[in-house]
Amino acid sequence: MIRIRLSASHLARFKRELSRAGSREVGGVLAAELISDGVFTIADFSVQRTGGSVASFVREPSMHKRFLRRFFQRTGYEYERFNYIGEWHSHPLFPAVPSPTDLRQMQSIADDPEQVATFVVLLIVRLRPAGKIEATAHAFRRGRLPVTVTLEMEGDCTGGLHANERSQRISLRERVALRDEQCSLDGSR
Ligand SMILES: [Zn+2]
């Protein structure tokens, strides 16, 4: 099982990019930090603002290579801890689930003999009219069926706890109660 955490600041960045792109698809690559066995935090992501239409996104490899080169440099070439984890793109007009084309493309990346990672993730994001991010993630492995990745979105009622709750020294039960209270106050879910 793979879990991926998205911080509030990265979610805010996705929101900005998606609202700027309007009905065009945008996307890029995802760089992650390994936190513990099977648990990752998105550390950074590239954004390619051109090459997308309402229903497709064509990746410009040289731009993402440059992004990863800088990421590795910044994180001290600690590949075991900081590495490429996969791809992301938006679905402005469709649900945030992989299309048949997405599934084919990701499987071909996972099956590529030059691909050294044990899995590659596809994160699909969509900006809802209320300004919330809808997202799903799947992991693709060589010669195997894709599996669903658990997403923990900071500040999201269905996912992780708010950062300010985490910093307080209170019990898990209290934090969950606090979270549920905040979620009902927000009027969301
Ligand atoms: Zn897609």
Boltz pocket constraint, residues with backbone or C-beta under 6 A from the ligand:
constraints:
  - pocket:
      binder: B
      contacts: [[A, 55], [A, 89], [A, 90], [A, 91], [A, 97], [A, 98], [A, 99], [A, 102], [A, 124]]
      max_distance: 6.0
